[in-house]
Amino acid sequence: MSFLDRMTDSWFKTNNHGQVAFYPWGVLGKGYVLFGDEKETQVRRFARRHLLSGAGLVFLTIVTVGPAFGLLWLPFWTLFYWWCVNRLLQGCESIG
């Protein structure tokens, strides 16, 4: 299991009924029940890609331009994440 998988696994929890829930904002937000293995795989793939691309973008900016400019991506990346999560989780039941 890679480091990236362990990072994204913290966003997923299994409840007493065996259903997998995704918490896109961690402990700060509500969760969404993912019905079916296909949806879970799709959301896990999105979470890994988003985490990897976001970290890569910030790292590349810090190395090439400077540390202060790495923080400039944060509001844009957060809005993009919010938009993608809302599209991805349409039709999923929210909990919390």
Stockholm file with secondary structure:
# STOCKHOLM 1.0

chainA/1-96         MSFLDRMTDSWFKTNNHGQVAFYPWGVLGKGYVLFGDEKETQVRRFARRHLLSGAGLVFLTIVTVGPAFGLLWLPFWTLFYWWCVNRLLQGCESIG
#=GR chainA/1-96 SS CCHHHHHHHTTEEECTTSCEEECTTGGGSCEEEECSHHHHHHHHHHHHHHHHHHHHHHHHHHHHTCHHHHTTHHHHHHHHHHHHHHHHTTTCEEEC
#=GC SS_cons        CCHHHHHHHTTEEECTTSCEEECTTGGGSCEEEECSHHHHHHHHHHHHHHHHHHHHHHHHHHHHTCHHHHTTHHHHHHHHHHHHHHHHTTTCEEEC
//
